Amino acid sequence: MEFIVGMFEGFFANPAKEIWNDPLYFVQNMAGGLMVGILYSLVALGFVLIYKASGVFNFAQPMMAIFGTLGLIFFHDKVLYPALGSGFGLTIVLAIVLAMAMMAILAVLVERLILRPLVNQEEIILFMVTIGLYYFLEGFGETLFNPIANSPVPMEALGIQIGPVFFGDVMFQKVDMTAAGVSAVMVILLALMFQKTPIGRALRAVADDHQAAQSVGIPLSFMWVVVWTFAGAVALVAGVMWGASAGAVDFGMVFVALKALPVLILGGFTSVPGVIVGGLIIGVGERLAEIYWSPYLGDSIETWFAYIIALIILFFRPEGLFGEKLIERI
């Protein structure tokens, strides 16, 4: 009992910083948590996009983010590369176009080689296939891009500014502000696509029932290529933002990107706005828990706090805060 009381007292009274005596310290960490949460949400958007449109949970989404970003760096930078002698050194516009094309080719290959032979199979089978895709992209990516791993994102060429910006006494990083703006735009565009466009309605029909969608003339293979291409674009943007925030892109980033899984459980697997809210909750929660509860729960609380929140949500609302509630009739 004393341990529990001490843990909650720690949230309001840290030995180093009294929250009531220094409210700016609390607000600053809240702001930092919000920015980290936005980065989680960017990765989670790719998960939601594929699951909402095809019913497939793509475990490989974080690795797609790293794969696409390293491709962008390779096309843009003049780096030493044993296979070709040097990088392409293209302009940033051409590098983005080629990186997007690479993700589109990946989408076509996934549809032709993985999804098409498994049409109408159980969801667990498709999920296991995406785990295999994750490890393939990791191995192939390390072989292809290992010489440029740990390379910085070309932030200046992309127009991403670095350094702090102040709102009153609260400091934000310009990189994080850019990520927030990009996330807002992507959420709006994806929501409009799903609700207002013929492709969006077709994608929702495919997710509801593959056979029924095919019976009314919706080309299942084309829809899967479309949604995986969109997810690849989202992954590329998320990888760029993560790399810019971290300072460099490395395959080890995937373990941080997997924090998108608790965000999905919290916000809901089918809700685009839900993953944004879920990401903000997770980002703020783990930041405050690390600062105010680490004296009682250990310094590694930030690594597991998000998964505890997800576990609690699964007990009380398995579909997430904004997910569609499933009603089964017997």
C-alpha positions as CSV (number, residue, x, y, z in Angstrom):
1,M,0.0,0.0,0.0
2,E,2.8,2.4,0.8
3,F,4.3,1.7,-2.6
4,I,1.1,2.6,-4.4
5,V,0.6,5.7,-2.3
6,G,4.2,6.8,-3.0
7,M,3.8,6.2,-6.7
8,F,0.9,8.5,-7.0
9,E,2.5,11.1,-4.7
10,G,5.4,10.9,-7.1
11,F,3.3,12.2,-9.9
12,F,2.5,15.3,-8.0
13,A,5.7,15.8,-6.1
14,N,9.0,14.7,-7.7
15,P,12.0,15.1,-5.4
16,A,13.8,17.2,-8.0
17,K,10.9,19.3,-9.3
18,E,7.8,20.2,-7.4
19,I,5.0,20.2,-10.0
20,W,3.0,22.8,-8.2
21,N,6.1,25.1,-7.6
22,D,7.2,24.8,-11.2
23,P,4.2,24.5,-13.5
24,L,6.3,25.4,-16.5
25,Y,8.3,22.2,-16.0
26,F,5.1,20.2,-16.3
27,V,3.8,22.1,-19.3
28,Q,7.2,21.7,-21.1
29,N,7.1,18.0,-20.6
30,M,3.5,17.8,-21.7
31,A,4.5,19.6,-24.9
32,G,7.4,17.2,-25.4
33,G,5.1,14.3,-24.9
34,L,2.6,15.6,-27.5
35,M,5.3,16.0,-30.1
36,V,6.6,12.4,-29.5
37,G,3.0,11.2,-29.7
38,I,2.5,12.8,-33.1
39,L,5.4,10.8,-34.4
40,Y,3.9,7.6,-33.0
41,S,0.6,8.6,-34.8
42,L,2.4,9.0,-38.1
43,V,3.5,5.4,-38.1
44,A,0.1,4.2,-36.8
45,L,-1.6,5.9,-39.7
46,G,0.0,3.4,-42.1
47,F,-1.3,0.5,-40.0
48,V,-4.9,2.0,-40.0
49,L,-4.8,2.7,-43.7
50,I,-4.1,-0.9,-44.7
51,Y,-6.3,-2.5,-42.0
52,K,-9.3,-0.2,-42.7
53,A,-9.1,-0.7,-46.5
54,S,-8.1,-4.4,-46.8
55,G,-8.6,-6.0,-43.4
56,V,-4.9,-6.9,-43.2
57,F,-2.8,-5.9,-40.2
58,N,0.6,-5.0,-41.7
59,F,3.2,-5.8,-39.1
60,A,5.9,-4.7,-41.6
61,Q,4.7,-1.0,-41.6
62,P,7.5,0.3,-39.4
63,M,10.2,-1.5,-41.5
64,M,8.6,0.0,-44.6
65,A,9.1,3.5,-43.1
66,I,12.8,2.8,-42.6
67,F,13.2,1.2,-46.0
68,G,11.6,4.1,-47.8
69,T,13.5,6.7,-45.9
70,L,16.9,5.1,-46.6
71,G,15.9,4.9,-50.2
72,L,15.3,8.6,-50.3
73,I,18.6,9.3,-48.7
74,F,20.4,7.1,-51.2
75,F,18.8,8.7,-54.2
76,H,19.6,12.2,-52.9
77,D,23.0,11.9,-51.2
78,K,26.4,11.3,-52.9
79,V,27.5,8.6,-50.5
80,L,30.2,5.9,-50.9
81,Y,28.4,2.8,-52.0
82,P,30.3,-0.3,-53.0
83,A,27.9,-1.7,-55.6
84,L,27.6,1.5,-57.6
85,G,30.6,3.5,-56.6
86,S,28.6,6.4,-55.3
87,G,25.0,7.5,-54.6
88,F,22.9,9.1,-57.3
89,G,23.1,12.6,-55.9
90,L,19.8,13.6,-57.4
91,T,17.8,16.7,-56.5
92,I,15.4,16.2,-53.6
93,V,12.4,16.3,-55.8
94,L,13.7,13.5,-58.0
95,A,14.8,11.6,-54.9
96,I,11.3,11.8,-53.5
97,V,9.7,10.7,-56.8
98,L,12.1,7.7,-57.0
99,A,11.5,6.8,-53.3
100,M,7.7,6.9,-53.9
101,A,8.2,4.8,-57.0
102,M,10.2,2.3,-55.0
103,M,7.4,2.1,-52.5
104,A,4.8,1.7,-55.3
105,I,6.9,-1.2,-56.8
106,L,7.0,-2.8,-53.4
107,A,3.2,-2.5,-53.2
108,V,2.8,-4.2,-56.6
109,L,5.2,-7.0,-55.6
110,V,3.3,-7.5,-52.3
111,E,0.0,-7.8,-54.1
112,R,1.3,-10.1,-56.9
113,L,3.5,-12.4,-54.8
114,I,1.8,-12.4,-51.4
115,L,-1.8,-11.1,-51.3
116,R,-3.2,-12.5,-54.6
117,P,-2.4,-16.1,-53.8
118,L,-4.0,-15.7,-50.4
119,V,-7.3,-14.0,-51.3
120,N,-10.1,-15.0,-48.9
121,Q,-7.8,-16.6,-46.5
122,E,-8.1,-16.1,-42.7
123,E,-6.8,-12.8,-41.3
124,I,-4.3,-14.7,-39.1
125,I,-2.6,-16.1,-42.2
126,L,-2.3,-12.7,-43.8
127,F,-0.9,-11.3,-40.6
128,M,1.7,-14.0,-40.4
129,V,2.7,-13.2,-44.0
130,T,3.3,-9.6,-43.1
131,I,5.6,-10.7,-40.3
132,G,7.6,-12.6,-43.0
133,L,7.6,-9.4,-45.1
134,Y,9.0,-7.5,-42.1
135,Y,12.0,-9.7,-41.8
136,F,12.5,-9.8,-45.6
137,L,12.6,-6.0,-45.7
138,E,14.9,-5.9,-42.8
139,G,17.4,-8.3,-44.3
140,F,17.1,-7.0,-47.8
141,G,17.3,-3.4,-46.6
142,E,20.4,-4.1,-44.5
143,T,22.1,-5.7,-47.6
144,L,21.0,-2.8,-49.9
145,F,21.4,0.2,-47.6
146,N,23.8,-0.9,-44.9
147,P,26.6,1.6,-46.2
148,I,24.2,4.5,-45.6
149,A,22.7,3.4,-42.3
150,N,22.9,6.1,-39.6
151,S,22.9,8.7,-42.3
152,P,21.1,12.0,-41.5
153,V,17.9,13.0,-43.3
154,P,18.5,15.8,-45.8
155,M,16.4,18.3,-43.7
156,E,17.7,21.4,-45.4
157,A,16.8,20.1,-48.8
158,L,13.4,19.0,-47.6
159,G,12.8,22.4,-46.0
160,I,12.7,21.0,-42.5
161,Q,14.1,23.6,-40.1
162,I,16.0,22.7,-36.9
163,G,16.3,24.5,-33.7
164,P,13.8,25.6,-31.0
165,V,10.7,27.8,-31.3
166,F,9.1,29.4,-28.3
167,F,5.4,29.9,-27.5
168,G,5.6,32.1,-24.4
169,D,7.9,30.2,-22.1
170,V,7.2,26.8,-23.7
171,M,9.8,25.5,-26.1
172,F,9.1,23.3,-29.1
173,Q,11.5,21.9,-31.7
174,K,10.8,23.1,-35.3
175,V,11.1,19.5,-36.5
176,D,8.3,18.4,-34.2
177,M,6.2,21.3,-35.3
178,T,6.7,20.2,-38.9
179,A,5.7,16.7,-38.0
180,A,2.5,18.0,-36.3
181,G,1.6,20.0,-39.4
182,V,2.2,17.0,-41.7
183,S,0.2,14.7,-39.5
184,A,-2.8,17.1,-39.5
185,V,-2.7,17.4,-43.3
186,M,-2.4,13.6,-43.8
187,V,-5.3,12.9,-41.4
188,I,-7.5,15.4,-43.2
189,L,-6.6,14.0,-46.7
190,L,-7.1,10.4,-45.6
191,A,-10.4,11.1,-44.0
192,L,-11.6,12.8,-47.1
193,M,-10.4,10.0,-49.3
194,F,-12.2,7.3,-47.4
195,Q,-15.5,9.3,-47.1
196,K,-15.7,11.3,-50.3
197,T,-14.0,9.5,-53.2
198,P,-15.0,6.4,-55.2
199,I,-11.7,4.8,-54.4
200,G,-12.2,5.3,-50.7
201,R,-15.7,3.7,-50.8
202,A,-14.4,0.8,-52.8
203,L,-11.6,0.3,-50.3
204,R,-14.1,0.2,-47.5
205,A,-16.2,-2.4,-49.4
206,V,-13.1,-4.6,-50.0
207,A,-12.3,-4.4,-46.2
208,D,-15.9,-5.4,-45.3
209,D,-16.1,-8.5,-47.6
210,H,-13.6,-9.5,-50.3
211,Q,-16.0,-11.8,-52.2
212,A,-18.9,-9.3,-52.1
213,A,-16.7,-6.6,-53.4
214,Q,-15.5,-8.7,-56.3
215,S,-19.1,-9.8,-57.1
216,V,-20.1,-6.1,-57.7
217,G,-17.1,-5.5,-60.0
218,I,-14.5,-4.0,-57.6
219,P,-11.0,-5.1,-58.8
220,L,-9.6,-6.6,-55.6
221,S,-6.0,-6.7,-56.9
222,F,-6.0,-3.1,-58.0
223,M,-7.5,-1.9,-54.7
224,W,-4.8,-3.7,-52.8
225,V,-2.0,-2.1,-54.9
226,V,-3.6,1.3,-54.3
227,V,-3.9,0.9,-50.5
228,W,-0.4,-0.5,-50.1
229,T,1.0,2.4,-52.3
230,F,-0.8,4.9,-50.0
231,A,0.6,3.1,-47.0
232,G,4.1,3.2,-48.5
233,A,3.7,7.0,-49.0
234,V,2.6,7.4,-45.3
235,A,5.5,5.1,-44.2
236,L,8.0,7.3,-46.2
237,V,6.7,10.5,-44.6
238,A,6.8,8.9,-41.1
239,G,10.3,7.6,-41.6
240,V,11.5,11.1,-42.7
241,M,9.9,12.7,-39.7
242,W,11.4,10.1,-37.3
243,G,14.8,10.3,-38.9
244,A,14.7,14.1,-38.7
245,S,13.7,14.0,-35.0
246,A,16.4,11.4,-34.2
247,G,19.1,13.0,-36.3
248,A,19.8,9.9,-38.4
249,V,18.0,6.9,-39.9
250,D,18.9,3.4,-38.6
251,F,17.2,0.0,-38.6
252,G,17.2,0.2,-34.8
253,M,14.4,2.8,-35.1
254,V,11.9,0.1,-35.8
255,F,11.7,-0.7,-32.0
256,V,10.7,2.8,-31.3
257,A,8.3,2.8,-34.3
258,L,6.6,-0.3,-32.9
259,K,5.1,2.0,-30.2
260,A,2.5,2.5,-32.9
261,L,0.9,-0.8,-31.8
262,P,-0.3,0.5,-28.4
263,V,-1.4,3.6,-30.2
264,L,-3.6,1.5,-32.5
265,I,-5.1,-0.5,-29.6
266,L,-5.9,2.8,-27.8
267,G,-7.3,4.7,-30.7
268,G,-8.9,1.9,-32.7
269,F,-7.6,-0.1,-35.7
270,T,-10.2,1.5,-38.0
271,S,-10.1,5.1,-36.9
272,V,-7.8,7.7,-38.6
273,P,-8.5,10.4,-36.0
274,G,-8.4,7.8,-33.2
275,V,-4.7,7.0,-33.8
276,I,-3.9,10.8,-33.6
277,V,-5.6,11.0,-30.2
278,G,-4.1,7.7,-29.1
279,G,-0.6,8.8,-30.1
280,L,-1.0,12.0,-28.1
281,I,-2.2,10.1,-25.0
282,I,0.6,7.6,-25.2
283,G,3.3,10.3,-25.9
284,V,2.2,12.5,-23.0
285,G,1.6,9.5,-20.6
286,E,4.9,7.9,-21.0
287,R,6.8,11.2,-20.8
288,L,5.1,12.2,-17.5
289,A,5.4,8.6,-16.2
290,E,9.1,8.6,-16.9
291,I,9.6,11.9,-15.0
292,Y,7.4,11.5,-12.0
293,W,7.1,7.7,-11.5
294,S,10.6,6.5,-12.4
295,P,11.8,6.8,-8.8
296,Y,9.3,4.2,-7.8
297,L,9.0,2.0,-10.9
298,G,12.6,2.2,-12.4
299,D,14.2,4.2,-15.1
300,S,13.0,2.0,-17.9
301,I,9.3,2.9,-17.5
302,E,9.2,4.7,-20.8
303,T,9.9,1.5,-22.7
304,W,6.9,-0.4,-21.3
305,F,4.3,2.2,-20.1
306,A,2.6,2.3,-23.5
307,Y,2.0,-1.4,-23.5
308,I,0.5,-1.4,-20.0
309,I,-2.0,1.3,-21.2
310,A,-2.8,-0.9,-24.2
311,L,-3.4,-3.9,-22.0
312,I,-5.8,-1.9,-19.8
313,I,-7.7,-0.7,-22.8
314,L,-8.0,-4.3,-24.1
315,F,-9.7,-5.3,-20.9
316,F,-12.4,-2.6,-21.0
317,R,-12.7,-1.6,-24.7
318,P,-11.1,-4.0,-27.1
319,E,-12.1,-2.0,-30.1
320,G,-10.3,1.1,-28.9
321,L,-11.6,4.5,-27.9
322,F,-12.7,5.4,-31.4
323,G,-12.9,2.0,-33.1
324,E,-16.1,0.5,-34.5
325,K,-17.9,-1.5,-31.9
326,L,-18.6,-5.0,-33.2
327,I,-22.0,-6.4,-32.5
328,E,-22.5,-10.2,-33.1
329,R,-26.0,-11.7,-33.2
330,I,-26.5,-15.3,-32.3
